[in-house]
Amino acid sequence: MGEIVAQVALENPGDRAVVERGYGQESDVRRSTVDAVVDTGAVMLVLPQNVVERLGLETQRTVVVTYADERREERPLAGPVTVQIGNRSMSTDCVVGPPLSEPLIGQIVLEALDLIADCANRTLTPRFPDYPLLKLK
């Protein structure tokens, strides 16, 4: 099985709101594009500290995370951040990883954007092409 990497566009939604209210310009919106590993074993979106700082995201609180090797660690939770993969976007919080660490896309983003991770073919594709179909039952 191979690793799935997706290009993710990130944006500060607070900056976007200021621009939409007419108090700023498009160039004032802090954004970043990163290549992120799709990690179906992760729950949250994880962004490196340097990206979180570049986007100007605020720390919300700390959370305890468990790594694949069962280590536990307190990490900051920051946000909100707008996440766009392909033509789908959502707003969520993110776990702040160490500087220059690998961005990870977890289950929350995959579920909200209704994306299917195909590890055998190393692809991330929408379940339905036109829009996310979210289960409510």
Secondary structure, DSSP 8 states (H G I E B T S, - for coil): ----EEEEEEE-HHHHHHHHTTSS-GGGS-EEEEEEEE-TT--SEEEEHHHHHHHT-EEEEEEEEE-TTS-EEEEEEEEEEEEEETTEEEEEEEEEESTT---EE-HHHHHHHTEEEETTTTEEEESSSSS------
